Amino acid sequence: MAARPLVARQPNERLQALIQEAGCSNAGLARRVNMVGAERGLDLRYDKTSVARWLRGQQPRGRAPGVIAEALGRKLGRTVTIDEIGMANGKNLASGVGLQFSPTVMGAIEQACELWRSDVGRRDFLSGSAVASSALVEPSRDWLITGADPAVARNTGARVGDSDVEAVRAMTAALIDLDHRFGSGHVRPVVVHYLNSVVSGLLAGSYREAVGRRLFAAVSRLTELAGYMAIDTGQPGLAQRYYIQALRLAQASGDRGYGGYVLAASMSHLAAQLGNPREIAQLARAAQEGARGQVAPRAQAMFHAAEARGHALMGDARTCEAAVGRAVTALEQSGDASGDDPDWIAHFDQAYLADELAHCYRDLGRPEEAARHAEDSLAGHPETRARRRAIGLVLLATSQVQQREVEEACRTGTRAVELLGALRSSRGAEYLDDLQQRLEPYANEPAVREFTARLEIQAA
C-alpha cells in the first residue's frame, strides 16, 4: 500500500508579521495565550515550540485560534481576528463578515471591527454582496429573545473614558449634518475610516462598565449611520451587514429602545427598498415587542409608522390605517418638545411622520392623501434636510402623476432634480428613476420630454 503523500504547510506570514508588530517573543506570546485561555476556562499549555509550529503553518484546533487573536489584540491595543492571524483554516471570512449576531460581547467587537476593516480594504467585494431580507429577520429574532449582556467592561489596553465617548458622539452629530446637506457619497468614506482607525481602538481598550455601555451605544449609532450611508451610495448588501452589527452593539449598550430603532428605522426601510413588505412589518413588530415599556411615545410613533409601510405595500389598507392611527396618537402624546427624548429619535417630528404617511398612501393608490402628506412633510423639513426635501418633492410629483396632473408633476420633479444636483445620493436617484417610470405612459407629452431631457443632462 502506497504511503499517503505529505501535504506541505505554508509558513504563516500573517502571524509572523503580527508577532513582530507586537514586539512579542514566541515564549511571551505563548504565556499570553495561556492566560487568555484560563480566563475562558481553558487549560492551555502552549510554549515557544507551539508558537514555532504555528509559524510553520500548523493550525491549532478548537477555540485556540480565537484565543491567540485575543492575546495578540491585547498586546497591540486593538481587535485582531483569526483571519488576520492566518488561522481561518481556508475559509473566506469576508463572505460572512458582519452577518452574524454574535452571542458574546468579544465576538461582537470582532465582527464589527472585521467589517470596518474589510470595508476599508476590500470595498469591491463587500459592495457587490447580495442582500436578503431573511438575513435581517434572523438577527432580529436573536435580539428579541436574547437577554442583556451581563458585563462589557475590559481591563486591558489603553484607558477609555467619557471624553472618548463624547468625541464619538460629536463626530457622529457632525457627520449626520454633513450627510443631510450633501449626501452620503461625500461623507461615507470618512465614517468608515474613522470607525476602522479610531473606534476599533476604543473598543479594544480598557473601560469601566458604565463607560463601556455608553461607548457601545455611541458606536452602535455611528455604525447604523454607516449602514444608512451604504444604502445612499447604492450598496444595500453592505448596509445589511452594518445594520446587523449596529443591532448587536446596541444590545451590548443595554439600550433596547435603540435596538428597536435599528430594526424599525433601518432594517425595515432596507426591506422596503428590496420590495419585501412582509419583512418590513415583521421587523417593525419585533421593534415594538422588544422595546415595549422602554421607549418614549416619539419612538413608538416611528415603530408604528414603519409597520404601516409594510402593510401598505401588501395592499392591506385596514391594517395599515390601524398602524397609522397608533403612530399619529403616539406622536401627539410626545408633545412638541423633544428635549427629553434620546438624540436618536429627537428628529422624528410631524414632518418625518408625514413623509412616512405619504409613502403609505402612495403605495395604497390613494394619491390625494399622499399629496397632502407630502406637502405637510415639505412644509416641516428645513432647508438643511436637502435630501429629505428632494424625496418629499418626488413623492408629491408621484402623487400628481397618479392623479394625471402630468405637467404639475414634471414641474415638481424638476425642483427635486435641482436639489439632488447638489447631492451625491443614490437613494435620491432611485426615487427619480421611479418617477420617470411612472411618467412613461405620457412620454409623448412636451412636459415629460423636457423633464426626461433634464434627467439625461444631469446623468451625463
C-alpha positions as CSV (number, residue, x, y, z in Angstrom):
1,M,0.0,0.0,0.0
2,A,1.5,3.3,-1.1
3,A,2.2,5.9,1.6
4,R,0.0,8.9,1.7
5,P,1.8,12.0,0.4
6,L,2.6,14.6,2.9
7,V,0.9,18.0,2.4
8,A,3.5,20.8,2.7
9,R,2.3,23.5,5.1
10,Q,2.9,27.1,4.1
11,P,4.6,29.4,6.7
12,N,2.1,31.6,8.4
13,E,3.4,35.0,7.4
14,R,0.4,36.9,8.7
15,L,1.0,35.6,12.2
16,Q,4.7,36.3,11.9
17,A,4.0,39.9,10.9
18,L,1.7,40.5,13.9
19,I,4.1,39.0,16.4
20,Q,6.8,41.4,15.1
21,E,4.4,44.3,15.2
22,A,3.5,43.5,18.8
23,G,7.2,43.2,19.8
24,C,6.5,39.8,21.4
25,S,8.7,36.8,21.7
26,N,7.4,33.3,20.9
27,A,7.6,32.4,24.6
28,G,5.9,35.7,25.6
29,L,3.0,35.0,23.1
30,A,2.6,31.5,24.5
31,R,2.3,32.9,28.0
32,R,-0.3,35.4,26.9
33,V,-2.3,32.8,25.1
34,N,-2.4,30.5,28.1
35,M,-3.5,33.4,30.3
36,V,-6.4,34.4,28.0
37,G,-7.3,30.7,27.7
38,A,-7.5,30.5,31.5
39,E,-9.9,33.4,31.6
40,R,-12.1,31.4,29.2
41,G,-11.9,28.3,31.3
42,L,-9.4,26.6,29.0
43,D,-6.3,24.7,30.3
44,L,-3.8,25.6,27.6
45,R,-0.2,24.7,28.0
46,Y,1.5,26.2,25.0
47,D,5.2,27.2,24.9
48,K,7.6,28.7,22.5
49,T,7.7,25.5,20.5
50,S,4.0,25.6,20.0
51,V,4.3,29.1,18.6
52,A,7.1,28.0,16.3
53,R,4.8,25.2,14.9
54,W,2.0,27.8,14.3
55,L,4.5,29.9,12.4
56,R,5.4,26.9,10.2
57,G,1.7,26.6,9.3
58,Q,0.2,24.3,11.9
59,Q,-3.5,25.1,12.6
60,P,-4.4,24.7,16.3
61,R,-7.8,23.2,16.9
62,G,-11.0,24.2,18.7
63,R,-11.1,27.7,20.3
64,A,-7.4,28.2,20.2
65,P,-7.2,30.5,17.1
66,G,-9.7,32.9,18.8
67,V,-7.6,32.9,22.0
68,I,-4.4,33.6,20.0
69,A,-6.1,36.5,18.2
70,E,-7.4,37.9,21.6
71,A,-3.9,37.6,23.1
72,L,-2.3,39.5,20.2
73,G,-5.0,42.1,20.2
74,R,-4.5,42.9,23.8
75,K,-0.8,43.4,23.2
76,L,-1.4,45.6,20.2
77,G,-4.2,47.5,21.8
78,R,-6.7,46.8,19.0
79,T,-9.0,44.0,17.9
80,V,-7.3,41.2,16.0
81,T,-9.3,38.5,14.1
82,I,-8.5,34.9,13.3
83,D,-8.4,35.9,9.6
84,E,-5.7,38.4,10.4
85,I,-3.5,35.8,12.2
86,G,-3.9,33.4,9.2
87,M,-5.9,30.8,11.1
88,A,-9.2,30.9,9.2
89,N,-8.5,27.4,8.1
90,G,-9.0,28.2,4.4
91,K,-12.4,29.8,4.9
92,N,-13.2,33.1,3.2
93,L,-14.3,35.1,6.2
94,A,-15.1,38.1,4.1
95,S,-18.1,36.4,2.6
96,G,-19.8,36.1,6.0
97,V,-18.3,39.1,7.8
98,G,-20.9,41.3,9.5
99,L,-23.7,38.9,9.0
100,Q,-23.6,37.2,12.4
101,F,-25.4,38.4,15.6
102,S,-22.6,37.3,17.9
103,P,-23.6,35.6,21.2
104,T,-20.7,37.3,23.1
105,V,-19.5,40.8,23.5
106,M,-16.0,39.9,22.4
107,G,-17.5,38.3,19.3
108,A,-19.5,41.4,18.6
109,I,-16.4,43.6,18.8
110,E,-14.6,41.2,16.5
111,Q,-17.4,41.1,14.0
112,A,-17.8,44.9,13.9
113,C,-14.1,45.6,13.6
114,E,-13.6,43.0,10.9
115,L,-16.5,44.6,8.9
116,W,-14.9,48.0,9.1
117,R,-11.5,46.6,8.2
118,S,-13.0,44.7,5.3
119,D,-14.9,47.8,4.1
120,V,-11.7,49.8,4.0
121,G,-9.5,47.1,2.5
122,R,-11.9,45.1,0.3
123,R,-14.5,47.6,-0.7
124,D,-15.2,46.0,-4.1
125,F,-16.1,42.6,-2.6
126,L,-18.4,43.9,0.0
127,S,-20.2,46.5,-2.1
128,G,-21.1,43.8,-4.6
129,S,-22.5,41.4,-2.0
130,A,-26.1,40.2,-2.2
131,V,-28.8,41.2,0.3
132,A,-31.6,39.0,1.5
133,S,-34.4,40.1,3.9
134,S,-34.2,36.7,5.7
135,A,-30.7,37.8,6.8
136,L,-32.3,40.7,8.5
137,V,-35.1,38.9,10.2
138,E,-32.9,36.2,11.8
139,P,-30.8,38.7,13.8
140,S,-34.0,40.4,14.8
141,R,-35.2,37.2,16.4
142,D,-31.8,36.8,18.1
143,W,-32.1,40.3,19.5
144,L,-35.7,39.7,20.6
145,I,-35.0,36.6,22.7
146,T,-31.5,37.4,24.0
147,G,-31.1,38.9,27.4
148,A,-28.8,41.8,28.2
149,D,-25.1,41.2,28.2
150,P,-24.1,40.7,31.9
151,A,-20.9,42.7,31.6
152,V,-19.0,44.7,28.9
153,A,-16.1,46.1,31.0
154,R,-12.5,45.5,29.8
155,N,-9.3,45.8,31.8
156,T,-6.6,45.6,29.0
157,G,-5.5,48.2,26.5
158,A,-5.5,52.0,26.7
159,R,-7.8,53.6,29.1
160,V,-11.1,54.8,27.6
161,G,-13.1,57.5,29.3
162,D,-16.2,59.6,29.0
163,S,-14.3,62.2,26.9
164,D,-13.6,59.5,24.3
165,V,-17.3,58.5,24.2
166,E,-18.3,62.2,23.8
167,A,-15.8,62.5,20.9
168,V,-17.5,59.7,19.1
169,R,-20.9,61.3,19.7
170,A,-19.7,64.7,18.5
171,M,-18.2,63.2,15.4
172,T,-21.5,61.3,14.7
173,A,-23.5,64.5,15.0
174,A,-21.2,66.4,12.6
175,L,-21.3,63.6,10.1
176,I,-25.1,63.4,10.2
177,D,-25.3,67.1,9.5
178,L,-22.9,66.8,6.5
179,D,-24.9,63.8,5.2
180,H,-28.2,65.7,5.3
181,R,-26.7,68.6,3.4
182,F,-24.5,66.9,0.8
183,G,-25.5,63.2,0.6
184,S,-23.6,60.1,1.7
185,G,-21.3,60.0,-1.4
186,H,-19.3,62.8,0.1
187,V,-19.2,61.6,3.7
188,R,-19.3,57.8,3.9
189,P,-15.5,57.2,3.3
190,V,-14.8,59.4,6.3
191,V,-17.2,57.4,8.5
192,V,-15.7,54.1,7.6
193,H,-12.1,55.2,8.1
194,Y,-13.0,56.8,11.4
195,L,-14.6,53.5,12.6
196,N,-11.6,51.4,11.4
197,S,-8.8,53.7,12.6
198,V,-10.2,55.2,15.8
199,V,-13.3,53.5,17.1
200,S,-11.9,50.0,16.8
201,G,-9.1,51.0,19.1
202,L,-11.5,52.3,21.6
203,L,-13.5,49.1,21.7
204,A,-10.2,47.2,22.3
205,G,-9.3,49.5,25.1
206,S,-9.9,49.4,28.9
207,Y,-13.1,50.8,30.3
208,R,-15.4,50.6,33.3
209,E,-18.8,49.1,33.0
210,A,-20.7,52.3,32.8
211,V,-18.3,53.9,30.3
212,G,-18.4,50.7,28.2
213,R,-22.2,50.8,27.9
214,R,-22.1,54.4,26.8
215,L,-19.3,53.6,24.3
216,F,-21.2,50.7,22.8
217,A,-24.3,53.0,22.5
218,A,-22.2,55.7,20.7
219,V,-20.5,53.2,18.4
220,S,-23.9,51.5,17.5
221,R,-25.2,54.9,16.5
222,L,-22.3,55.6,14.2
223,T,-22.4,52.0,12.8
224,E,-26.1,52.5,11.9
225,L,-25.2,55.7,10.2
226,A,-22.6,54.0,8.1
227,G,-25.3,51.4,7.1
228,Y,-27.6,54.2,6.0
229,M,-24.9,55.8,4.1
230,A,-24.2,52.4,2.3
231,I,-27.8,52.5,1.1
232,D,-27.5,56.1,0.0
233,T,-24.4,55.1,-2.1
234,G,-26.2,52.1,-3.7
235,Q,-24.7,49.3,-1.5
236,P,-27.7,47.6,0.1
237,G,-25.7,44.3,0.7
238,L,-23.1,46.3,2.7
239,A,-25.9,48.2,4.6
240,Q,-27.3,44.9,5.7
241,R,-24.1,44.0,7.4
242,Y,-23.7,47.3,9.2
243,Y,-27.3,47.2,10.4
244,I,-26.8,43.7,11.9
245,Q,-23.7,44.9,13.8
246,A,-25.4,48.1,14.9
247,L,-28.1,46.0,16.4
248,R,-25.6,43.8,18.2
249,L,-23.7,46.8,19.5
250,A,-27.0,48.3,20.8
251,Q,-27.6,45.1,22.7
252,A,-24.2,45.5,24.4
253,S,-25.1,49.0,25.3
254,G,-28.2,47.8,27.1
255,D,-30.4,50.2,25.2
256,R,-33.4,48.2,24.0
257,G,-35.0,51.3,22.6
258,Y,-32.2,52.0,20.2
259,G,-32.1,48.3,19.2
260,G,-35.8,48.7,18.2
261,Y,-34.9,51.8,16.2
262,V,-32.3,49.9,14.2
263,L,-35.0,47.3,13.4
264,A,-37.8,49.8,12.6
265,A,-35.9,52.7,11.0
266,S,-33.0,50.9,9.4
267,M,-33.6,47.3,8.6
268,S,-37.3,47.7,7.8
269,H,-36.6,50.5,5.4
270,L,-33.9,48.3,3.7
271,A,-36.6,45.6,3.4
272,A,-38.9,48.2,1.8
273,Q,-36.2,49.2,-0.7
274,L,-35.9,45.5,-1.6
275,G,-39.7,45.2,-2.0
276,N,-40.3,42.7,0.8
277,P,-43.4,44.1,2.6
278,R,-43.9,41.1,5.0
279,E,-40.4,41.5,6.4
280,I,-41.0,45.3,6.9
281,A,-43.9,44.6,9.1
282,Q,-42.1,41.7,10.9
283,L,-39.1,43.9,11.7
284,A,-41.3,46.8,13.0
285,R,-43.3,44.4,15.1
286,A,-40.1,43.0,16.6
287,A,-39.0,46.5,17.5
288,Q,-42.4,47.1,19.2
289,E,-42.2,43.9,21.2
290,G,-38.5,44.0,22.1
291,A,-38.6,47.6,23.3
292,R,-42.1,47.5,25.0
293,G,-42.2,49.8,28.0
294,Q,-38.7,51.1,27.4
295,V,-39.2,53.8,24.8
296,A,-41.0,57.2,24.7
297,P,-44.1,57.9,22.6
298,R,-42.0,59.5,19.9
299,A,-40.1,56.2,19.3
300,Q,-43.3,54.3,19.4
301,A,-44.7,56.5,16.7
302,M,-41.8,55.7,14.4
303,F,-42.1,52.0,15.1
304,H,-45.9,52.1,14.2
305,A,-45.2,54.2,11.1
306,A,-42.7,51.6,9.9
307,E,-45.2,48.8,10.4
308,A,-47.8,50.8,8.4
309,R,-45.3,51.0,5.5
310,G,-45.2,47.2,5.3
311,H,-49.0,46.8,5.4
312,A,-49.4,49.5,2.7
313,L,-47.0,47.6,0.3
314,M,-49.0,44.5,0.9
315,G,-52.2,46.4,0.0
316,D,-53.8,45.8,3.4
317,A,-55.4,49.2,3.8
318,R,-57.3,48.3,7.0
319,T,-54.3,47.1,9.0
320,C,-52.2,50.0,7.6
321,E,-54.8,52.5,8.8
322,A,-54.7,51.0,12.2
323,A,-50.9,51.3,12.4
324,V,-51.1,54.9,11.1
325,G,-53.6,55.7,13.8
326,R,-51.3,54.4,16.5
327,A,-48.4,56.3,15.1
328,V,-50.3,59.6,15.0
329,T,-51.6,59.1,18.5
330,A,-48.2,58.3,19.9
331,L,-46.6,61.4,18.3
332,E,-49.4,63.6,19.7
333,Q,-48.6,62.2,23.1
334,S,-44.9,63.1,22.8
335,G,-45.8,66.8,22.5
336,D,-43.9,69.4,20.5
337,A,-40.7,69.3,22.6
338,S,-38.2,66.6,22.0
339,G,-35.8,67.7,24.7
340,D,-36.5,64.6,26.9
341,D,-36.1,62.1,24.0
342,P,-32.7,60.4,23.2
343,D,-30.9,62.0,20.3
344,W,-31.5,59.1,18.0
345,I,-35.3,59.8,17.9
346,A,-35.5,63.5,18.6
347,H,-35.5,64.2,14.8
348,F,-38.8,62.2,14.3
349,D,-41.3,65.0,14.2
350,Q,-44.5,65.8,12.3
351,A,-42.6,66.3,9.1
352,Y,-40.9,62.8,9.3
353,L,-44.3,61.2,10.1
354,A,-45.9,63.0,7.2
355,D,-43.1,61.6,5.0
356,E,-43.9,58.0,6.1
357,L,-47.6,58.5,5.6
358,A,-47.1,59.9,2.1
359,H,-45.3,56.6,1.3
360,C,-48.1,54.6,2.7
361,Y,-50.9,56.3,0.7
362,R,-48.8,56.3,-2.5
363,D,-48.5,52.5,-2.2
364,L,-52.2,52.1,-1.4
365,G,-53.0,54.1,-4.5
366,R,-54.6,57.0,-2.7
367,P,-52.8,59.9,-4.4
368,E,-54.9,62.8,-2.8
369,E,-53.9,61.7,0.7
370,A,-50.3,61.0,-0.4
371,A,-50.1,64.5,-1.9
372,R,-51.4,66.1,1.3
373,H,-48.9,64.4,3.5
374,A,-46.1,65.1,1.1
375,E,-46.9,68.8,1.2
376,D,-47.0,68.6,5.0
377,S,-43.6,66.9,5.0
378,L,-42.1,69.6,2.8
379,A,-43.6,72.4,4.9
380,G,-41.9,70.9,8.0
381,H,-38.5,69.9,6.8
382,P,-35.9,72.8,7.0
383,E,-33.7,73.6,4.1
384,T,-30.8,71.8,5.7
385,R,-32.6,68.5,5.2
386,A,-31.9,68.7,1.5
387,R,-32.1,65.0,0.6
388,R,-35.3,64.6,2.6
389,R,-36.9,67.6,0.9
390,A,-35.9,66.2,-2.5
391,I,-37.5,62.9,-1.7
392,G,-40.6,64.7,-0.5
393,L,-40.8,66.5,-3.8
394,V,-40.6,63.2,-5.7
395,L,-43.4,61.8,-3.5
396,L,-45.5,64.8,-4.3
397,A,-44.7,64.5,-8.0
398,T,-45.6,60.8,-7.9
399,S,-49.0,61.5,-6.4
400,Q,-49.6,64.1,-9.1
401,V,-48.8,61.6,-11.8
402,Q,-51.3,59.2,-10.1
403,Q,-53.9,62.0,-10.4
404,R,-52.9,62.5,-14.1
405,E,-51.6,66.0,-13.3
406,V,-48.7,65.4,-15.6
407,E,-47.4,68.9,-16.2
408,E,-47.6,69.7,-12.5
409,A,-45.7,66.5,-11.7
410,C,-42.9,67.5,-14.1
411,R,-42.6,70.9,-12.5
412,T,-42.4,69.3,-9.1
413,G,-40.0,66.7,-10.3
414,T,-37.8,69.4,-11.7
415,R,-37.5,71.0,-8.3
416,A,-36.4,67.7,-6.9
417,V,-33.8,67.3,-9.7
418,E,-32.4,70.7,-8.8
419,L,-32.0,69.8,-5.2
420,L,-30.4,66.4,-5.9
421,G,-28.0,68.0,-8.3
422,A,-26.1,69.3,-5.3
423,L,-26.1,65.9,-3.6
424,R,-24.4,62.6,-4.1
425,S,-27.3,60.3,-3.2
426,S,-28.1,57.0,-4.8
427,R,-31.3,56.9,-2.8
428,G,-32.5,60.2,-4.3
429,A,-31.6,58.9,-7.8
430,E,-33.7,55.8,-7.2
431,Y,-36.7,57.9,-6.4
432,L,-36.2,59.9,-9.6
433,D,-36.0,56.6,-11.6
434,D,-39.3,55.5,-10.1
435,L,-40.9,58.8,-11.1
436,Q,-39.5,58.6,-14.6
437,Q,-41.0,55.1,-14.9
438,R,-44.4,56.4,-13.8
439,L,-44.2,59.1,-16.4
440,E,-43.5,56.6,-19.3
441,P,-47.2,56.3,-20.3
442,Y,-47.1,60.1,-21.0
443,A,-43.7,60.1,-22.8
444,N,-45.0,62.0,-25.8
445,E,-46.2,65.0,-23.9
446,P,-43.9,68.0,-24.1
447,A,-43.6,68.5,-20.4
448,V,-42.5,64.8,-20.0
449,R,-40.0,65.1,-22.9
450,E,-38.5,68.2,-21.3
451,F,-38.3,66.6,-17.9
452,T,-36.7,63.4,-19.3
453,A,-34.1,65.5,-21.2
454,R,-33.2,67.3,-18.0
455,L,-32.6,64.0,-16.2
456,E,-30.4,62.8,-19.1
457,I,-28.3,66.0,-18.9
458,Q,-27.8,65.6,-15.1
459,A,-26.9,62.0,-15.5
460,A,-24.3,62.7,-18.2
